[in-house]
Amino acid sequence: MDPINLDRTLQNVEKMLTTPTYIQGPILVRENLSSFINRLTEKDTNLRDRLPRKPGSGLAASWTVLTAIGVGNAPFAEGGTPTEDASSYQRRSAVYKELGKTKSISDKMLAAGKTFLDQEAEQTEIAIRETIQDEEQFIITGDSGVSALQFDGLDTIITTNVTDDTNNALGFRTDLLDAEIAKIVNNYSVIPTAIYVSYGMKRAINQSLAGDVRVELTSGNSVATGVDVNFYQSMVGKLPIIPTFAIADDTTTYAGNTVSDIYIVTERSKGQDVIYMEDLYPLGKTMLDRTGAAIKFMVTECTVLVCRAEEFQAKIANVRIA
């Protein structure tokens, strides 16, 4: 190639990658925002914060599930060969889904007094909040059958261990939890690790202890009243109760009553993660371009909820709260 033409080509590439004065960083470089996720969100994302994250590859997350294991004929004669039983496996997968928000920094916002960097930081944090709150919601209610853009959440994934309490007048009671925990323990020999509930159900669980002493005297004249139940003492140990806005309190299915769902989940078993988020690429920011009187950027991630053992999870539906 002619050296002059090569030099011009390199200059054009450099111009394309060079940052305009109003943008910090090269246009085509995606800024990783993982460290910013620790900032406070408008709504607590307890499930997203709790689940581990793993890097993904390809177009879909893919994993192998052991569906049956050979048992019952392990003894063999001295000098012989043990029996080979064929265990059954299934290959499962879930397509990565893209979540994100576009934000704009208008000329009027800049003219109001804040610098571009200040406006960018503020809008970036808002975009992060909106994106991770949507992810929290989809961890429970996501349904690729409703929208191909969503990943399947626990409400869609759990089909084996589902109990409908059908607005029972007794409301929340511990035998509901005991029955589902016993199913998981007896059938699969695993111990659940958490109980996911709505904030309304969390209130009902707290109020189930209303007859107990509910006043705490601390130093001076400071007095606290109420009960905050953070764990359930089951037959297999204490399970944390994790409230989330992603589980809705239903006021329409049963007129005059409010019901909600309870999820008993096994997030980790036998040293392996059972439920986790797998990221094709983590939360990051990409500058777009000036459109009219605004400079645009987007905050995006590509992820999916992976559940390697649906049978280790349980759902109790339509438990009366009020």
C-alpha positions in Angstrom: 0.0 0.0 0.0 1.1 3.5 -0.8 2.7 5.0 2.5 0.7 8.2 2.0 -2.6 6.3 1.7 -1.7 4.1 4.7 -0.9 7.2 6.7 -4.3 8.7 5.8 -6.1 5.5 6.6 -4.5 5.5 10.1 -5.4 9.1 10.6 -9.1 8.3 9.8 -9.1 5.3 12.2 -7.5 7.6 14.9 -10.2 10.2 14.3 -12.9 7.6 14.7 -11.5 6.4 18.0 -10.5 9.8 19.3 -12.7 11.2 22.0 -14.7 14.3 21.3 -14.2 17.0 23.9 -17.6 16.3 25.5 -16.9 12.6 26.0 -14.6 11.0 28.5 -12.8 7.9 27.0 -12.7 6.5 23.5 -16.1 6.1 21.8 -15.7 2.4 21.0 -14.4 1.3 24.4 -17.1 -0.1 26.7 -16.7 1.0 30.3 -17.1 -1.7 32.8 -19.5 -0.5 35.6 -19.3 -3.5 37.9 -17.7 -1.5 40.7 -20.5 1.0 40.7 -23.2 -1.6 41.4 -22.3 -1.4 45.1 -24.0 2.0 45.2 -27.4 2.3 46.8 -30.4 1.5 44.6 -33.8 3.0 44.7 -35.1 -0.4 45.6 -33.0 -3.1 47.4 -32.0 -5.8 45.0 -31.6 -8.6 47.6 -31.8 -11.5 45.2 -29.4 -10.1 42.6 -26.9 -9.2 45.4 -27.2 -12.7 46.8 -26.8 -14.8 43.7 -23.3 -15.5 42.5 -22.3 -14.4 39.0 -20.2 -16.4 36.5 -18.8 -15.5 33.1 -20.5 -16.9 30.1 -19.5 -17.7 26.5 -21.3 -18.4 23.2 -24.9 -17.5 22.5 -26.5 -19.4 25.4 -25.6 -20.7 28.8 -25.4 -24.5 28.7 -25.1 -27.1 31.5 -25.5 -30.8 32.2 -28.1 -32.1 34.7 -27.9 -35.5 36.4 -31.5 -36.8 36.2 -31.1 -40.4 37.5 -28.3 -42.2 39.3 -27.8 -46.0 39.4 -28.1 -47.5 42.9 -28.8 -50.8 44.6 -26.1 -53.2 43.3 -22.8 -51.8 44.5 -21.5 -55.0 46.1 -19.3 -57.2 43.9 -17.3 -60.4 44.4 -13.6 -60.4 45.4 -11.4 -60.0 42.4 -14.4 -59.2 40.2 -15.6 -56.0 38.5 -18.2 -53.6 39.9 -21.4 -53.3 38.0 -21.7 -50.3 35.7 -25.0 -48.6 35.9 -25.9 -45.9 33.4 -26.7 -42.6 35.0 -29.1 -40.4 33.0 -28.2 -36.9 32.0 -29.9 -34.0 30.2 -28.4 -31.1 28.5 -30.1 -27.8 29.3 -29.5 -24.3 28.1 -30.8 -20.7 28.4 -30.3 -17.9 25.9 -28.5 -14.8 27.2 -30.7 -11.8 27.4 -29.7 -8.1 27.0 -30.9 -5.6 29.6 -30.1 -1.9 29.6 -31.1 1.7 29.5 -30.3 4.7 27.3 -29.7 8.1 28.9 -29.3 11.6 27.6 -27.4 14.6 28.8 -29.1 17.6 27.2 -27.5 21.0 26.5 -30.0 22.5 28.9 -28.9 20.2 31.7 -25.3 21.4 31.1 -26.3 25.0 30.9 -28.1 24.7 34.3 -24.7 24.6 36.0 -23.4 21.1 36.4 -20.4 19.9 34.4 -20.6 17.1 31.9 -18.9 14.7 34.2 -21.3 15.4 37.0 -24.3 15.0 34.8 -22.8 11.8 33.3 -22.2 10.3 36.7 -25.8 11.1 37.9 -27.4 9.7 34.8 -25.2 6.6 34.8 -26.2 5.8 38.4 -29.9 6.2 37.4 -29.4 3.8 34.4 -27.7 1.3 36.7 -30.5 1.5 39.2 -33.2 0.9 36.5 -31.3 -2.0 34.9 -30.5 -4.0 38.0 -34.0 -3.5 39.4 -35.4 -5.0 36.2 -33.0 -7.9 36.6 -34.2 -8.4 40.2 -37.8 -8.5 38.9 -37.0 -11.0 36.1 -35.2 -13.3 38.6 -38.8 -14.0 39.9 -41.2 -13.1 37.1 -39.2 -13.4 33.9 -40.9 -15.4 31.2 -39.5 -15.9 27.7 -42.9 -17.1 26.7 -44.4 -13.7 27.4 -41.5 -11.8 25.9 -38.6 -13.3 24.0 -36.5 -10.5 25.4 -36.8 -11.8 29.0 -35.0 -14.7 30.6 -37.0 -17.2 32.6 -37.4 -16.5 36.3 -38.2 -18.8 39.2 -41.9 -18.4 38.7 -41.5 -19.9 35.2 -38.8 -22.4 36.0 -40.3 -24.1 39.1 -42.9 -26.7 38.0 -42.1 -29.8 40.1 -42.7 -28.7 43.7 -45.7 -26.3 43.5 -48.3 -26.0 46.2 -51.3 -23.7 45.9 -52.7 -22.6 49.3 -55.7 -21.1 47.6 -56.2 -18.2 50.0 -56.5 -20.5 53.0 -58.0 -18.4 55.9 -55.2 -19.6 58.2 -52.8 -17.5 56.2 -49.1 -17.9 56.8 -48.1 -20.9 58.9 -44.9 -22.8 59.4 -46.3 -26.2 58.4 -46.4 -24.9 54.8 -42.7 -24.4 54.9 -42.0 -27.7 56.6 -44.0 -29.6 54.0 -42.0 -28.2 51.1 -38.7 -28.4 52.8 -39.4 -32.1 53.7 -40.2 -32.8 50.0 -36.9 -31.4 48.9 -34.9 -33.1 51.6 -36.5 -36.5 51.4 -36.7 -36.7 47.6 -33.4 -35.2 46.6 -31.3 -35.3 49.8 -30.4 -31.6 49.5 -30.9 -28.8 52.1 -32.6 -25.6 50.9 -30.6 -22.4 51.5 -33.1 -19.6 51.6 -36.8 -18.5 51.6 -37.8 -15.7 49.2 -40.9 -13.7 50.1 -42.6 -10.4 49.4 -42.4 -7.5 51.9 -46.1 -8.1 52.6 -45.4 -11.7 53.5 -42.4 -10.7 55.6 -44.8 -8.4 57.5 -47.2 -11.4 58.0 -44.3 -13.6 59.2 -43.3 -10.9 61.7 -46.9 -10.5 62.9 -47.2 -14.3 63.5 -45.3 -13.6 66.7 -47.5 -10.7 67.8 -48.5 -12.6 70.9 -44.9 -12.7 72.1 -43.1 -9.9 74.0 -42.5 -7.1 71.5 -40.8 -4.4 73.5 -37.1 -4.0 73.8 -35.5 -1.6 76.3 -32.1 -0.3 75.4 -29.8 2.2 77.1 -31.4 5.3 78.5 -35.1 5.7 77.5 -34.8 4.3 74.1 -37.6 1.8 73.4 -38.1 -0.5 70.4 -41.2 -2.4 69.6 -42.0 -5.1 67.0 -40.5 -8.3 65.8 -38.2 -8.7 62.8 -38.0 -12.4 61.8 -34.9 -12.9 59.6 -34.6 -16.7 59.8 -36.9 -19.8 59.9 -35.8 -22.6 62.2 -36.6 -25.7 60.0 -35.9 -29.4 60.7 -32.7 -29.0 58.7 -31.4 -25.8 60.3 -32.0 -22.0 60.1 -33.0 -20.7 56.6 -32.7 -16.9 56.0 -35.9 -15.1 54.9 -35.1 -12.8 52.0 -37.7 -10.2 51.1 -37.9 -8.7 47.6 -40.1 -6.3 45.8 -40.0 -8.7 42.8 -42.6 -10.9 44.5 -45.9 -9.1 44.3 -48.7 -9.0 46.8 -51.8 -10.0 44.8 -55.0 -8.1 45.7 -57.1 -9.1 42.6 -57.2 -13.0 42.4 -59.2 -13.3 45.6 -61.5 -10.3 46.0 -61.3 -8.8 49.5 -58.0 -10.6 50.4 -54.3 -10.1 49.7 -52.2 -13.2 48.8 -48.6 -13.8 47.9 -46.2 -16.5 47.0 -43.3 -18.1 49.0 -40.2 -19.6 47.2 -38.0 -22.1 49.0 -34.8 -22.3 47.1 -31.6 -24.2 47.0 -29.0 -21.8 45.8 -26.0 -24.1 46.5 -25.7 -27.8 47.2 -22.8 -30.2 47.6 -20.3 -27.4 47.0 -21.8 -26.4 43.7 -23.9 -23.4 42.7 -27.4 -24.4 41.8 -28.9 -21.0 41.0 -26.7 -18.2 39.7 -26.5 -15.5 37.1 -24.3 -16.1 34.1 -23.0 -13.0 32.3 -22.0 -13.0 28.6 -20.8 -9.5 29.4 -21.2 -7.6 32.7 -22.9 -4.3 33.3 -21.1 -1.6 31.3 -21.5 1.8 29.6 -21.0 2.7 26.0 -21.1 6.3 24.6 -23.4 6.7 21.7 -23.5 10.1 19.9 -25.0 13.5 19.9 -28.6 13.5 18.8 -30.0 17.0 18.4 -29.3 18.9 21.6 -28.4 15.9 23.7 -25.5 13.5 24.2 -26.5 9.9 24.6 -25.0 6.8 26.2 -26.3 3.4 27.2 -25.8 1.1 30.2 -26.2 -2.6 29.2 -25.5 -6.1 30.3 -26.1 -9.6 28.8 -27.1 -12.2 31.3 -29.4 -15.1 32.2 -30.6 -16.8 35.3 -29.3 -20.4 35.5 -31.1 -23.0 37.5 -29.2 -26.3 37.3 -31.8 -28.3 39.4 -35.4 -27.1 39.2 -36.4 -30.1 41.4 -34.4 -28.5 44.3 -36.8 -25.5 44.4 -40.3 -25.1 45.7 -43.1 -22.6 45.4 -46.1 -22.1 47.7 -48.7 -20.0 45.9 -51.6 -17.8 47.1 -50.9 -17.7 50.8 -53.2 -15.2 52.5 -51.6 -12.1 54.0 -54.7 -10.0 54.8 
